[in-house]
Amino acid sequence: MQKSDFDKMNLLFNFYSPGKARFYPSTYNVFKREITKIIAILDSKELLALDVGCNSGQYSLLLESMGITCIGLDFSTNALKKAKLAKLQVIRASATALPFKEECFSLTVCLELLFHLTDNMLNMALDETKRVLKRNGWFLSDVKNSLNPFLIISYKINANQGCPLKARNLFKTMKKLRSIGYHRCQAFVIPYPFVIPNFLKAIAPKILITASLSKNHQGTIYKTNTAYTKNTRNK
C-alpha cells in the first residue's frame, strides 16, 4: 500500500529522531494545507520562518521540506538536542524575548505552545512574534478552545494532576490578534479527536488560526538588538 504524505514525513522525522516526538496527523494535515495556501499568497522563492516552541523540530522539518528556510526556537535544551538530530537550524530562547531584529520573518508559527503560557506570557509572546514578522507576513497558531466543554473538563483533570494547561476562547483570541495589527484572521477546525465540520468551529476543541500582519501595524514595546544572522545555525 502506498504511504501517505503524512506517513512519509513521519518516517523521515523518526529516521533522524527515533522514538521521539511525532506529528499529530490531524494538526499536520490542516497545517500543511494552510501553509500551502500562504506560500502561494506570498509568492516568494525565499521565505524565512520562525517555529516558536519547536520542541524536537517536527514542524520545522515539514516547513523545510516545503522549501521554506526555518529557524526552530525552544527554551528546552533537551528538545533542541532532538531537533539537531534532524539537522535543523535551532536556537535556545524564550517565546517572550525573541533574539531577532524587527521584521525579519515571512512566517511565525506557534504550534502546541500557547496553551502552556499564562495570560501575561501569551501577551508578550504575541507581541514578540508580531515584532519579528514582516509586514504582510503570516502568523499561524493552534488554539485549545475554551468553548468546548470536554476540553475544559480534561484540562481540569490535568491541572489536578500537576500539569496546568490553558484553554482560551477562540473569538477572544482572534479579537486580540486584530487589536494588535493582524487582519485576514481565519480559523480552521483541527479534526481532533474526530472529524468536526468547520461551521462548528465555535465549539471545536482544537483550532488552527492564520492571520496576516497589516502594513500599517504599530511597533511593539518588547525590543531586542540581536539580528538574525547565519551564526544562528547550529552545526
BAFI-590442 format. One line per 10 residues: number of its first residue (from 1); their letters; for each residue x, z, y of N, C-alpha, C. Coordinates in pm, whole numbers, always signed. Each point is the difference from the previous one (the first is absolute). Layout:
NUM = a = X:Z:Y:X:Z:Y:X:Z:Y; ...
***
This chain:
1 = mqksdfdkmn = +85:+0:-120:-85:+0:+120:+88:+0:+125; -34:-85:+96:+78:-11:+122:-13:+126:+84; +114:+48:+50:+0:+122:+80:-52:-28:+140; -74:+96:+56:-50:-12:+136:+114:+21:+98; -27:-35:+125:+98:+21:+106:+35:+148:+12; -103:+85:-14:+23:+145:+6:+91:+46:-113; -26:-50:-122:+81:+40:-115:+146:-43:+18; +21:-120:+54:+136:-49:+20:+74:+88:+101; -68:+38:+108:+65:+84:+100:+28:+139:-56; -91:+52:-81:+22:+130:-62:+120:-5:-95
11 = llfnfyspgk = +12:-107:-75:+114:-15:-90:+131:-6:+78; -2:-74:+113:+120:-11:+82:+39:+135:+56; -99:+74:+53:+30:+131:+57:+50:+96:-106; -62:-3:-118:+41:+91:-107:+136:-37:-58; +40:-126:+16:+134:-41:-42:+104:+72:+85; -26:+5:+132:+94:+67:+90:-13:+152:-8; -121:+48:-21:-25:+144:+7:-87:+42:-118; +54:-1:-122:-81:+27:-119:-58:+141:-1; -129:+6:-33:-65:+130:-12:-32:+67:+132; +19:-70:+111:-24:+62:+131:-138:-40:+53
21 = arfypstynv = -21:+25:+130:-130:-28:+60:-38:-146:-18; -125:-25:-33:-48:-136:-23:-104:-38:+104; -36:-128:+0:-105:-45:+89:-136:+52:-46; -87:+27:+96:-140:+21:-30:-65:-139:+6; -53:-52:-109:-48:-139:-1:-106:-28:+105; -91:+96:+25:-105:-24:+99:+59:-15:+140; +94:+87:+36:+65:-8:+131:+85:-126:+10; +74:-30:-106:+88:-117:-3:-77:-127:+32; -113:-21:-67:-75:-125:+14:-56:-17:+141; -58:+106:+55:-58:-9:+135:+112:-14:+103
31 = fkreitkiia = +107:+76:-16:+112:-5:+93:+62:-140:+3; +27:-57:-118:+61:-133:-3:-92:-106:+60; -128:+11:-28:-96:-96:+56:+2:+2:+152; -1:+120:+59:-4:+9:+146:+136:-34:+63; +109:+35:-66:+133:-37:+50:+14:-152:+3; -53:-67:-101:+6:-147:-5:-72:-59:+121; -115:+56:+36:-74:-47:+118:+80:+22:+127; +63:+117:+11:+75:+35:+121:+123:-89:+15; +67:-30:-110:+115:-91:+5:-42:-134:+59; -116:-49:-40:-49:-127:+52:-32:+10:+149
41 = ildskellal = -52:+114:+45:-32:+19:+142:+128:+6:+83; +99:+73:-48:+125:+15:+74:+80:-130:+4; -11:-78:-107:+60:-133:-4:+146:+1:+46; +79:+84:-64:+142:+11:+33:+82:+1:-128; +117:-62:+3:+87:-4:-117:+86:+125:-11; +7:+78:+106:+84:+119:+0:-83:+122:+40; -54:+66:-99:-81:+119:+23:+76:+124:-47; -6:+104:+82:+65:+127:-34:-108:+107:-8; -4:+68:-115:-101:+104:-23:+65:+136:-18; -75:+104:+37:+43:+137:-24:-102:+66:-93
51 = dvgcnsgqys = +47:+46:-115:-84:+69:-97:+21:+150:+17; -90:+63:+74:+13:+142:+34:-57:+84:-115; +82:+92:-51:-40:+75:-118:+8:-88:-124; +112:-71:-13:+14:-103:-103:+8:+56:-142; +25:+131:-13:+16:+61:-131:+112:-73:-75; -25:-40:-123:+106:-66:-77:+6:-150:+23; -78:-51:+95:+20:-136:+49:-85:-109:-60; -109:+37:-69:-76:-105:-66:-63:-100:+97; -51:+47:+113:-62:-93:+95:+106:-71:+86; +113:+63:+22:+111:-70:+64:+43:-119:-86
61 = lllesmgitc = +7:+22:-130:+38:-106:-92:-101:-114:+2; -128:+35:+8:-104:-103:+8:+16:-82:+127; +23:+66:+114:+17:-73:+126:+121:-92:-7; +109:+49:-58:+120:-83:-15:-29:-122:-86; -80:+19:-105:-33:-111:-90:-84:-106:+70; -65:+38:+110:-83:-93:+77:+77:-64:+115; +131:+24:+4:+84:-62:+101:+13:+78:+129; -42:+127:-1:+7:+85:+119:+118:+96:-14; +89:+2:+97:+107:+99:+0:-61:+136:+27; +29:+96:-87:-67:+130:+11:+102:+114:+1
71 = igldfstnal = -22:+96:+88:+77:+124:+4:-92:+110:-52; +44:+70:-102:-76:+112:-53:+47:+130:+63; -92:+86:+36:+34:+127:+64:-74:+113:-70; +73:+105:-32:-61:+117:-62:+86:+122:+32; -62:+118:-5:+77:+122:+27:+57:+60:-128; -49:-48:-114:+43:+53:-129:+127:-69:-49; +105:+78:-16:+126:-55:-51:-18:-54:-142; -75:+72:-82:-20:-44:-138:-76:-132:-7; -102:-15:+87:-76:-124:+3:+89:-117:+40; +86:+21:+98:+88:-107:+47:+105:-38:-105
81 = kkaklaklqv = +42:+96:-79:+93:-31:-109:-64:-100:-97; -128:+19:-28:-72:-92:-88:-15:-137:+65; -29:-1:+132:-17:-126:+72:+129:-81:+0; +112:+69:+8:+130:-70:+1:+27:-70:-132; -61:+50:-108:+18:-66:-128:-56:-141:+0; -100:-24:+86:-60:-132:+14:+70:-82:+108; +117:+50:+44:+82:-71:+100:-76:-24:+131; -81:+99:+39:-77:-11:+123:+77:+60:+118; -31:-47:+120:+55:+57:+122:-82:+124:+34; +64:+116:+1:-75:+124:+24:+77:+89:+97
91 = irasatalpf = -75:+90:+63:+59:+95:+93:-79:+131:-9; +71:+111:+11:-66:+131:-6:-36:+45:+141; -127:+21:+23:-48:+46:+131:-144:+44:-14; -51:+65:+104:-139:+46:+1:-90:-104:+64; -123:-8:-49:-99:-90:+59:-34:+39:+143; +28:+124:+38:-33:+48:+134:+113:-22:+101; +114:-53:-45:+114:-27:+89:+79:-116:-58; -51:-121:+20:+62:-119:-59:+128:-37:+75; +111:-20:-70:+128:-28:+66:+19:-148:+32; -96:-59:+69:+5:-141:+35:-41:-19:+146
101 = keecfsltvc = +48:-108:+58:-36:-31:+137:-145:-49:+6; -52:-15:+119:-136:-47:+18:-13:-148:-35; -116:-33:-57:-42:-138:-25:+102:-81:-82; +37:+53:-115:+96:-76:-83:-57:-42:-135; -124:+39:-34:-59:-38:-128:-126:-83:+20; -19:-96:-88:-122:-80:+1:-112:+68:-76; +38:+85:-96:-96:+72:-84:+45:+145:-16; -93:+93:+9:+27:+138:-42:-103:+36:-105; +48:+59:-108:-85:+29:-116:+9:+148:-34; -114:+65:-22:-4:+140:-43:-98:+10:-116
111 = lellfhltdn = +51:-1:-121:-86:+10:-118:+28:+130:-75; -106:+66:-39:+10:+127:-75:+80:+104:+79; -15:+1:+132:+76:+93:+85:-88:+86:+88; -90:-60:+76:-67:+71:+109:-83:+118:-47; -50:-3:-124:-80:+113:-47:+85:+123:-32; +133:-15:+9:+89:+115:-14:+27:+67:+135; -39:-62:+111:+37:+47:+133:-108:+86:+64; +42:+99:+76:-94:+76:+83:-49:-89:+113; -102:+44:+72:-53:-81:+110:+106:-26:+107; +78:+102:+33:+103:-15:+101:+108:-98:-46
121 = mlnmaldetk = +41:+13:-126:+100:-91:-55:-54:-143:-7; -128:-14:-31:-61:-133:-4:+6:-66:+137; -35:+74:+104:+4:-56:+136:+141:-45:+36; +100:+80:-37:+138:-36:+29:+42:-123:-80; -40:-7:-126:+36:-113:-85:-64:-129:+51; -127:+7:+41:-67:-119:+54:+66:-45:+130; +38:+97:+81:+68:-31:+125:+133:-71:-28; +73:+50:-97:+131:-56:-32:-10:-138:-64; -92:-17:-94:-14:-132:-63:-45:-104:+102; -79:+43:+97:-41:-90:+108:+118:-34:+91
131 = rvlkrngwfl = +83:+100:+29:+113:-20:+91:+97:-106:-52; +24:-1:-130:+100:-92:-56:-60:-135:-36; -130:-15:+19:-68:-124:-38:-1:-100:+116; +29:-125:-32:-5:-105:+101:-144:-21:+46; -14:-46:+123:-132:-35:+48:-56:-114:-84; -127:+13:-39:-68:-88:-94:+49:+20:-143; +84:+103:-23:+37:+36:-136:-115:+71:-70; +17:+24:-129:-109:+56:-82:+37:+132:-64; -97:+89:-4:+12:+131:-65:-96:+3:-118; +51:+46:-115:-84:+13:-119:+16:+139:-59
141 = sdvknslnpf = -113:+61:-34:+5:+133:-60:-124:+22:-86; +15:+84:-100:-118:+40:-76:-52:+132:+57; -130:+20:-16:-66:+121:+48:-80:+58:-116; +15:+129:-22:-84:+70:-96:-123:+49:+78; -114:-57:-29:-119:+10:+83:-76:+131:-21; -8:+80:+104:-68:+130:-9:-152:-14:-11; -52:-122:+17:-143:-21:-14:-42:-15:-146; +98:-1:-90:-30:-7:-142:-2:+141:-59; -115:+47:-47:-10:+140:-46:+87:+32:-121; +17:-95:-91:+81:+26:-119:+147:+18:+35
151 = liisykinan = +46:-75:+100:+138:+15:+45:+22:+139:+61; -95:+45:+80:+11:+131:+63:+8:+110:-105; -83:-12:-104:+1:+99:-107:+135:+3:-70; +54:-119:-32:+129:-6:-70:+112:+54:+87; -7:-23:+132:+104:+50:+90:-7:+152:+13; -121:+55:-5:-13:+145:+4:+60:+63:-125; -18:-67:-114:+60:+48:-124:+152:-3:+10; +54:-111:+54:+144:-11:+18:+53:+108:+93; -75:+29:+107:+42:+102:+96:+7:+136:-67; -96:+28:-86:-1:+128:-71:+116:+11:-98
161 = qgcplkarnl = +53:-116:-41:+113:-3:-93:+134:-9:+73; -4:+19:+133:+123:+2:+78:+50:-136:+44; -89:-101:-2:+40:-135:+42:-101:-54:+101; +2:+52:+124:-100:-40:+100:+17:-147:+42; -110:-72:+0:-2:-139:+43:-107:-15:+108; +15:-100:+86:-86:-13:+117:-78:-131:-4; -130:+10:-26:-87:-117:+12:-45:-11:+145; -26:-122:+44:-39:-21:+141:-117:-96:+10; -79:+19:+105:-116:-84:+25:+47:-142:+33; -50:-97:-76:+41:-139:+17:-23:-49:+143
171 = fktmkklrsi = -118:+25:+53:-36:-54:+131:+76:+70:+114; +25:+130:-15:+79:+70:+100:+145:-48:-2; +50:-32:-119:+137:-52:-11:+12:-135:+69; -97:-87:-21:+3:-132:+66:-18:+15:+150; -84:+94:+43:-17:+26:+144:+131:+49:+61; +73:+84:-73:+128:+50:+49:+99:-115:+18; +3:-92:-96:+91:-115:+10:-33:-85:+123; -129:-22:+23:-40:-79:+117:+37:+71:+130; -9:+132:+0:+27:+76:+121:+147:-4:+40; +89:-28:-95:+143:-3:+33:+53:-143:+11
181 = gyhrcqafvi = -90:-100:+0:+45:-134:+31:-15:-105:-109; -58:+37:-114:-21:-99:-106:-133:-71:+18; -4:-124:-45:-127:-72:-3:-6:-75:-134; -104:-77:-20:-23:-71:-126:+10:+97:-119; -51:+120:+19:+3:+101:-106:-104:-36:-108; +45:-3:-123:-88:-31:-111:+23:+98:-114; -105:+23:-78:+8:+91:-114:-41:-73:-126; +75:+21:-107:-26:-66:-128:+0:+103:-112; -103:-4:-82:-10:+94:-110:+111:-25:-101; +69:+107:-38:+91:-4:-114:-80:+46:-120
191 = pypfvipnfl = -22:-85:-100:-91:+33:-110:+53:+109:-92; -18:+122:+45:+47:+115:-76:-104:+111:+8; -40:+62:-111:+45:-24:-138:-73:-114:-69; -95:-63:+73:-72:-116:-56:-32:-93:+116; -46:-120:-32:-28:-101:+101:-116:+43:+89; +23:-7:+131:-102:+34:+100:-7:-116:+98; -118:-57:+25:-10:-112:+95:+41:+42:+140; +56:-93:+76:+56:+34:+131:-107:+49:+98; -126:-41:-19:-103:+47:+94:-30:+149:-18; +53:+60:-107:-15:+144:-20:+128:+76:+37
201 = kaiapkilit = +83:-62:+83:+127:+61:+35:-16:+135:+71; -114:+23:+63:-22:+126:+71:+12:+120:-93; -31:-20:-128:+4:+113:-93:+104:-20:-111; +77:-107:+7:+103:-24:-102:+110:+105:+14; +57:+46:-111:+103:+105:+11:+133:-47:+56; +33:-126:-21:+133:-48:+37:-14:-134:+74; +61:-7:+119:-17:-115:+89:+137:-49:+47; +15:-133:+11:+117:-56:+67:-42:-43:+140; +74:+48:+100:-26:-39:+139:+110:-92:+47; -39:-109:+66:+97:-89:+65:-36:-6:+148
211 = aslsknhqgt = +102:-6:+86:-24:-4:+145:+116:-70:+68; -30:-76:+103:+102:-70:+77:+20:+70:+134; +125:+7:+44:+30:+69:+126:-23:-93:+117; -77:+46:+96:-34:-79:+117:+125:-31:+83; -1:-114:+66:+110:-37:+89:+14:+98:+115; -109:+62:+41:+0:+85:+120:+5:+148:-33; +54:+36:-118:+4:+141:-36:+96:+77:+91; -27:+129:+13:+84:+86:+82:+113:+59:-84; +107:+46:+65:+112:+61:-70:-38:+134:-61; +88:+52:-86:-26:+127:-65:+93:+107:+54
221 = iyktntaytk = -32:+125:-30:+81:+109:+53:+116:+37:-90; -5:-42:-128:+107:+34:-93:+98:-116:-3; +118:+21:+53:+99:-107:+10:+130:+41:-67; +65:-98:-63:+133:+21:-56:+90:-111:+52; +129:+22:-7:+94:-96:+57:+72:-85:-104; -19:+31:-128:+72:-72:-103:-67:-132:-30; +72:-110:+15:-54:-133:-26:+16:-35:-147; -88:-86:-47:+16:-52:-136:+118:-98:+0; +91:+20:-90:+113:-91:-19:+20:-18:-148; +88:-91:-36:+31:-22:-141:+67:+122:-62
231 = ntrnk = +46:+92:+82:+62:+120:-54:-99:+90:-72; -131:-26:+17:-97:+81:-71:-11:-41:-146; +63:-108:-37:-6:-45:-139:+79:+97:-87; -64:+49:-106:+66:+89:-94:+57:-83:-115; +126:+12:-24:+62:-79:-104:+20:+84:-126
***
